[in-house]
Amino acid sequence: MQITRQADYAIRAVLYLSKLGPHGRAATRQIAQEQNIPSSFLAKIVSQLSVAGILETTRGARGGIRLGKPAEAITMLDVVEAIDGPILLNECVGDENTCNFGQDCELRAIWCDAQKNLVKQLREAKFSQFFRELDPYQG
């Protein structure tokens, strides 16, 4: 299994914005350049993340992109699912009726456990954990 390039770019864009802090804002071209993301591709990604409430966009001279909620409230799962949709390692995980073996399938439990573990890990990975915010009032 491999996440899409689009989801990888989305994760890198959200991480970049997270490092700017809660009020940080950046231009799309700046993110694209610094994260090596094609600008046209990033525009589509930003649109999808905005619809999901992960990012906010503002037009104009003082416009740009910023986080739509605090970095500690955004998980890697949020971003991946906003871009790629729900994670599904095997179609039988979502619906056991798609398997020709049904409830007699010896492999379904393994697929379900693997998906559960992956989703749990991505849900626990919050963007705030990837950087340390500098607070001048704390030593």
N, C-alpha and C positions, 0 to 999 in steps of 0.2 A: 504494500500500500504506500502511496506517496501523495502528499497534499499537492494541490495544483500550484503552479508558479504564481498565479494570481493571489492565492491565499498566502503564499510566502511573502510576496510583495506587500500585501495588506498588513501582515504582522510586522514587517520592517517599518512601514509607514506609521503604524500606531506606536511602536516602540520609539521611533524618532520623536514623535509629538509628546509622548510620555516624558521623555527626558527634558523637554522644554518647560515642564512644570504645569500647574493647573491653569494658568492664564496664558501659556505660551501659544503662539500662533506662527504658522509658516506658510509661505507660498507653495503652491503645488510644484512649480518648477524647481524650487529650492530642495524640496524633499526628493523629487525625481532625480535631480543631479547628485545629491549627496548619498542617495541609497541605490544608485544605478538602476532606476526603474524607468522604462519608457514613459514619457509624459502622457501620451494618449491612453496607455494602459492604466496609469495612475488615476487619470480623470474618471475612468469607469469604476475603479476600486473605491475612490472617494465617494462617488455617488452611492454605491451599494452600502458602504459603511455609514453614510449619512442617513439613509433610509432606516438602517438598523439602530440609529441613535448613538452609535459609537463615536462619530465625528460630527462636527458642526462646521458649516462653511459660511463665509461672509464675502460678498463681492465688494469691489471698490478699492480705492487707494490704501485703505487701512484694513483690507480684507485678508482672507487667508483661511487656513484650516486649523482647527483646534479640536481637542478632545471634547466629546459631547457629555462626558461624565468623568469623574475622577479615575486616575489610572488604577487605583486599588479596587475599582468596581468593574474593570474590564478584564476579561480572561482571554486566554488564547482560544478557548472553545468558542467564545462569543464571536471573535474575528473569523475563525475558520468557517463556522456555520453561517455567518453573514455572507460569506463569499461562495462557499461550496455547498451549502445546505447541510442538513444533518449528516453526521458521520455514520456510515454503514459499511462495516467491514465485509459483510456478506449479506445478500438479500434475505436469507433465512433468519437473520437476527431481527429484522424488522417484522417479518411475517413467516412463521414456521410453515404455513400452508404452501409457500413457494418451493419447499423442498420435497422432492419425490419420496423421501423416506419418512417425512412427517415426524411424529413423536419418537419414531424408532431410530432417528439419526444419531449416530454416535459422536458426530463432530459439532453439532449445533451448540452444545454447552461450552465447548472451547472457544468458538467464535463469539458467543455471548459474553463470556468472561473477558476475553481479549478486548472487546469493544468497551465493556464496562470500565476496565482499567484505563484504557486510553482516554475515554471521555472524562473520567475522574481526574486524571493527571492534567489534562488540558484545562479543566474547570478550576483546578487549584492553582494554575499558573497565571497569576495576576501581573499586569504590566508594571505595577509598582515594585515588584521584587527584582526587576532587572537593573535597577539603578538606585542610588542613594540620593535622595533630595538633600540639598545643602540648606540647613536651617541656621541662620546666623545667631539665633537665640539659644541654640543648644550646642554644647561643646562636644 
